[in-house]
Every structure is written in structure tokens, then in C-alpha cells.
Amino acid sequence: MKTEIYDKLDTYPLTAAQHFRTIRNLIFAVAKENALGEVEESLKWNEPSYRTKGGSTVRIDWKNKEPEHIKVYFHCQSVLVETFREIYPDEFIYEGKRAIVIALTGNMNTAALAHCLTLALKYHSIKTLPLLGA
């Protein structure tokens, strides 16, 4: 993990940091399982950001103004969140066309989230398929 990501993570409360690590680990795991190549990790808009070649950027952040959630952001002009909503209508809370909202209490559906992350990290090669090939 890059120093700038550690610095950002130090601003999170413990539960948010734990959720962040789980989501980050899922990103790297699905990239490896799907042979998507190197995951580029950086800060964009002061949010941890992840991308693979041929994929759409995924950002993760926790904010003071909504302390009970962590959000996973996707490019709002893609069909990613619309597709996730269709495939997983009851698994997540969605924020418009841009984010999956994950409560810091309760269980995170890591299998469904891993599938969503896979679709995002493969986006440019599957964006013309119905339901992104899901």
C-alpha cells in the first residue's frame, strides 16, 4: 500500500479502516483471479483509487459527514451501478449512478461485492454485453 493511502487510512475510524482493507483486498484478489494485470493504486480527489488496464476506476472512501457508511464509487457515466442494481437489487444501498454504500455495521456481502468489482475492473472489454456479461 502506498504511503498516501496509509496516510488517508489513518484518518478513518477503526471500523471504516477494516472495511476499507476488506474492499481493497477484494480488488486485488479479483484482479489476480481474473488475470487483469497490475492494479494501479493512487489517490484521486483525495480518495483511494484503483484501476486495471481496460477497467474503470474504482474509488473507496469514508467521510465524516456520513460516518456510518463507507462508499465504493464507480464512474457515473458508465452503466456499472445500474447493472449492479439490476443484478443485486437487495444486496446493497446505492447512491444514484455512482456508488455502492456499505454500512459499517452488519455483514458485508463480499461475494456480491467481488462480482461488482470484477465487472468494474473488466469494464472496457465487457461494456457492450447485456448486463456486462454477468
Secondary structure, DSSP 8 states (H G I E B T S, - for coil): --HHHHHHHTTS-HHHHHHHHHHHHHHHHHHHHTT----EEEEETTEEEEE-TTS--EEEE--TTSTTEEEEEE-TTSSHHHHHHHH-TTT-EEETTTEEEEESSS---HHHHHHHHHHHHTHHHHTTSGGGG-
